[in-house]
Amino acid sequence: MTPLLIAQIVIVVVVFHALLLSAAAMVWVERRVAAALQQRMGPTRVGWQGLLQPFADVIKLMFKEELRPKAADWFLFALAPIISASCAFAAFAVVPFGAQTTFFGLLGDPLKLQVADVNVAVLVIFAIASMSVYGIVLAGWSSNSKYSLLGGLRSSAQMISYELSYGMALASVLLIGNSLSLTDIVNGQSGYWFHVIPKWFIFLQPVGFLVYLTAGVAETNRAPFDFPEAEQELVAGYHTEYSSMSFAMFFLAEYVNMVTVSAVATDLFLGGWHGPLLPESLGWIWFLIKVGALLFFYVWMRWTLPRYRYDQLMAFGWKILLPLAVVNLLATAAGVLYFGA
Amino acid sequence: MTFFYVFGAVAVIASLLVIAQRNPIYSVLLLIASFGALSGLYVLLDAPFVAVTQIIVYAGAIMVLFLFVVMLLNAPHEETEHDEKIHPLRRPGPMRFGAALAVSLLVELLWALTRGNGEPNAFGEASVSSVRTLGRVLFTEYAFAFEVTSVLILVAMVGAVVLAKRDPRAHT
């Protein structure tokens, strides 16, 4: 066991638990921010300022009875939440969250703050995002309930539609970054224009960023695009029939997906761990700040905007967002050709 | 080499189980498993781009559509018992034709397998792994085939739209 291998294992364990904790933190943030936006208190009783509320929720969920509809397909019913949760965690494996570091000289060789440095990282994220739809679709189908089935069908239609725009937004960043590796893309965003404006791709790709963010919200099934769940019309959509920890796994997957989408947006558009004041080795603090800001934006949007109508969602995806993304991609390609990468 | 046999076994067994299923949803899922194993084989061949593309295009996009259609048609089980006598494909003529096709496929497969020089690493070093090289070859050497394929898919798409389009006179 070389020190580097041990450090790598430590990173895997830390990232996994950080994601679990971030999901718990997001539950708290979501409830507190929602409460603040609606002029109520939110959870304040469990722990200081209600900080232990998510853990109380998890304990409650663990002791709930695991129900399964009699007519459900038991194998797929059990498999669906596992697919959802594992896809959510797997996508984060290729996301870099800090510059190479030796931990203040603790290690001989510098270590990348990333679980796996894949040279096609952007495509891996896209591939795993496209696989995560199966969890929802299978949950909807195997529950053998009309609400679940409608939720599953809506979700597959929605994710197929928005995946295209999502991919186009990724592709336009790839053209500028001139690489498929997230580490290279982040390193391409260091430095400043005119000593003031950071060289983040959001300034080169404002349209791409908006398309990515919109498609990202749709991909994670968050309001205002939360049609697979849509409490008022579908009870809870694809997870109507789920209870106890299976339900918790869907819940977990949703929040981890949010974190992953925000982290990828940070790497692609917001300069990753690059930022002023802090040295390179503490860049992960900037990374956390940026991801946190995006996550807050997510929550803010959910409690501000009402849900679209379903046909509006499909029309928006195909008739506005996708053409916009295609035009943006073509303009970016022309720009890269003209100005050089 | 161990990984090769693991992925290969998964791919073959999953593919066989696809046609052994009564429930089309399980067939779709097993096909996805088979695609996943294939993509693992591509990784072993030092072609991560092809591996990821396999997942994105086949497992991620096409199979979702398959699943979508199967769910929409709501056909949980293939009807076998009373279907057997009337189904035109179950008559002796088509079945013989199918057997002939299967035999010819088997012969082709044997021919293709014995033709290769048997070296496991037939791909040049880093020739497939680099996306840059792949893109350049695709858009220069194979540009014609590439464009023709895209036109073919476009034709199929237009055809599907035309077929699915509601006749305005029929619904009055």
Chai-1 contact restraints between the chains, C-beta under 6 A:
chainA,res_idxA,chainB,res_idxB,connection_type,confidence,min_distance_angstrom,max_distance_angstrom,comment,restraint_id
A,V120,B,P48,contact,1.0,0.0,6.0,A-B,restraint_1
A,V120,B,F49,contact,1.0,0.0,6.0,A-B,restraint_2
A,V120,B,V52,contact,1.0,0.0,6.0,A-B,restraint_3
A,L123,B,V52,contact,1.0,0.0,6.0,A-B,restraint_4
A,V124,B,V52,contact,1.0,0.0,6.0,A-B,restraint_5
A,F126,B,I56,contact,1.0,0.0,6.0,A-B,restraint_6
A,A127,B,V52,contact,1.0,0.0,6.0,A-B,restraint_7
A,A127,B,I55,contact,1.0,0.0,6.0,A-B,restraint_8
A,A127,B,I56,contact,1.0,0.0,6.0,A-B,restraint_9
A,S130,B,I56,contact,1.0,0.0,6.0,A-B,restraint_10
A,S130,B,G60,contact,1.0,0.0,6.0,A-B,restraint_11
A,M131,B,G60,contact,1.0,0.0,6.0,A-B,restraint_12
A,V133,B,V64,contact,1.0,0.0,6.0,A-B,restraint_13
A,V137,B,L67,contact,1.0,0.0,6.0,A-B,restraint_14
A,W141,B,M71,contact,1.0,0.0,6.0,A-B,restraint_15
A,S156,B,V64,contact,1.0,0.0,6.0,A-B,restraint_16
A,S156,B,F68,contact,1.0,0.0,6.0,A-B,restraint_17
A,I160,B,V64,contact,1.0,0.0,6.0,A-B,restraint_18
A,L180,B,V131,contact,1.0,0.0,6.0,A-B,restraint_19
